[in-house]
Amino acid sequence: MRVTARIAALGLLVLAVAAGCLTTSEVLVDRPWKLVVVSGAPPVDPQGVVGVSFGTDRRFTVNTGCNTTGGTYHLDGNRILLDTVNQTLVLCEGELATQEAAILAVIKNRPAYAIDTGTGRLRLTSDAGRVLLFEAP
């Protein structure tokens, strides 16, 4: 039942974007985005919290699985630019440290964003070609 509701919600979201009822930036904000691919692989997510969110209040939050980063942002075309950044400083080791570095390398460097109308996934791409893929839960 839960899967059916999720598929229906995703279908409505995709139709709204495709029909031009919502802009890509409107789909981006005010929803949590769960990370599903980092560096070409599934994320290390021991607590099920790795993801990002962007609010209409211009605040963002990123959870890397180790630390949390937040602050303010603005959109410039299809780019996300961080204006202020605050980050917790927990020591990350091993796979979590590697994952955190990969996530922040994209997020902190003006990533291009796009919503795939076929899957509903959010794609963030760095100028270096690094890609993060997220799904709305």
FIFISE-59778 format. One record per residue (C-alpha): residue in three letters; residue number from 1; x, y, z; chain. Coordinates in pm, whole numbers, plus 50000, padded with zeros to 5 digits. Example, Ala and Ser with C-alpha at 12.3 -4.5 7.8 and 13.67 -1.06 7.14 Angstrom:
2
 marlo vexgu    c1    c2    c3 vexke
   ALA     1 51230 49550 50780     A
   SER     2 51367 49894 50714     A
This chain:
137
 marlo vexgu    c1    c2    c3 vexke
   MET     1 50000 50000 50000     A
   ARG     2 50280 50240 50095     A
   VAL     3 50467 50166 49771     A
   THR     4 50150 50233 49568     A
   ALA     5 50100 50571 49738     A
   ARG     6 50464 50661 49676     A
   ILE     7 50439 50568 49308     A
   ALA     8 50116 50769 49273     A
   ALA     9 50275 51075 49440     A
   LEU    10 50581 51048 49218     A
   GLY    11 50358 51018 48911     A
   LEU    12 50166 51332 49003     A
   LEU    13 50490 51520 49066     A
   VAL    14 50632 51416 48730     A
   LEU    15 50309 51513 48551     A
   ALA    16 50301 51853 48722     A
   VAL    17 50659 51931 48615     A
   ALA    18 50608 51797 48263     A
   ALA    19 50285 51994 48221     A
   GLY    20 50457 52312 48329     A
   CYS    21 50244 52352 48643     A
   LEU    22 50554 52349 48860     A
   THR    23 50898 52480 48781     A
   THR    24 51204 52270 48855     A
   SER    25 51297 52506 49138     A
   GLU    26 50948 52462 49293     A
   VAL    27 50995 52084 49289     A
   LEU    28 51342 52122 49444     A
   VAL    29 51230 52307 49757     A
   ASP    30 51039 52209 50070     A
   ARG    31 51093 51836 50045     A
   PRO    32 51358 51605 50184     A
   TRP    33 51583 51442 49926     A
   LYS    34 51737 51107 50026     A
   LEU    35 52075 51028 49871     A
   VAL    36 52063 50713 49656     A
   VAL    37 52388 50737 49454     A
   VAL    38 52724 50894 49545     A
   SER    39 53041 50833 49344     A
   GLY    40 52849 50580 49134     A
   ALA    41 52747 50363 49431     A
   PRO    42 52479 50348 49701     A
   PRO    43 52560 50565 50003     A
   VAL    44 52681 50444 50339     A
   ASP    45 52374 50534 50543     A
   PRO    46 52378 50361 50882     A
   GLN    47 52101 50579 51027     A
   GLY    48 51895 50636 50711     A
   VAL    49 51947 51014 50719     A
   VAL    50 52189 51093 50435     A
   GLY    51 52032 51359 50218     A
   VAL    52 51965 51723 50150     A
   SER    53 51679 51969 50172     A
   PHE    54 51627 52320 50037     A
   GLY    55 51360 52542 50188     A
   THR    56 51155 52826 50042     A
   ASP    57 51309 53029 50326     A
   ARG    58 51644 52994 50142     A
   ARG    59 51786 52763 50408     A
   PHE    60 51945 52429 50326     A
   THR    61 52053 52125 50525     A
   VAL    62 52286 51843 50421     A
   ASN    63 52338 51528 50625     A
   THR    64 52642 51331 50508     A
   GLY    65 52595 51037 50744     A
   CYS    66 52860 51183 50973     A
   ASN    67 52818 51561 50991     A
   THR    68 52540 51805 50921     A
   THR    69 52594 52115 50709     A
   GLY    70 52345 52396 50676     A
   GLY    71 52306 52763 50598     A
   THR    72 52152 52977 50329     A
   TYR    73 52145 52937 49953     A
   HIS    74 52007 53091 49639     A
   LEU    75 51940 52962 49289     A
   ASP    76 52108 53108 48983     A
   GLY    77 51956 52950 48675     A
   ASN    78 52011 52578 48722     A
   ARG    79 52285 52628 48984     A
   ILE    80 52265 52611 49363     A
   LEU    81 52491 52864 49531     A
   LEU    82 52557 52849 49904     A
   ASP    83 52566 53190 50071     A
   THR    84 52646 53087 50430     A
   VAL    85 52767 52749 50549     A
   ASN    86 52780 52605 50901     A
   GLN    87 52899 52251 50966     A
   THR    88 52929 52021 51264     A
   LEU    89 53280 51888 51317     A
   VAL    90 53245 51521 51412     A
   LEU    91 53552 51319 51313     A
   CYS    92 53452 51093 51023     A
   GLU    93 53652 50782 50942     A
   GLY    94 53671 50528 50664     A
   GLU    95 53381 50507 50419     A
   LEU    96 53187 50784 50597     A
   ALA    97 53483 51024 50560     A
   THR    98 53513 50940 50190     A
   GLN    99 53138 50982 50141     A
   GLU   100 53129 51314 50324     A
   ALA   101 53414 51450 50112     A
   ALA   102 53236 51340 49792     A
   ILE   103 52904 51496 49895     A
   LEU   104 53056 51826 50007     A
   ALA   105 53275 51847 49695     A
   VAL   106 52955 51867 49493     A
   ILE   107 52728 52067 49727     A
   LYS   108 52979 52340 49810     A
   ASN   109 53086 52406 49451     A
   ARG   110 52784 52553 49271     A
   PRO   111 52631 52227 49148     A
   ALA   112 52396 52223 48854     A
   TYR   113 52063 52069 48949     A
   ALA   114 51799 51892 48745     A
   ILE   115 51487 51690 48819     A
   ASP   116 51454 51384 48596     A
   THR   117 51091 51383 48481     A
   GLY   118 51108 51009 48419     A
   THR   119 51226 50904 48765     A
   GLY   120 51159 51213 48978     A
   ARG   121 51520 51202 49094     A
   LEU   122 51719 51512 49180     A
   ARG   123 52060 51518 49013     A
   LEU   124 52334 51747 49141     A
   THR   125 52639 51769 48915     A
   SER   126 52969 51945 48988     A
   ASP   127 53179 52113 48720     A
   ALA   128 53424 51824 48768     A
   GLY   129 53150 51581 48661     A
   ARG   130 53077 51436 49007     A
   VAL   131 52711 51334 49039     A
   LEU   132 52484 51291 49339     A
   LEU   133 52138 51138 49286     A
   PHE   134 51853 51185 49534     A
   GLU   135 51496 51061 49560     A
   ALA   136 51206 51224 49740     A
   PRO   137 51095 50969 50002     A
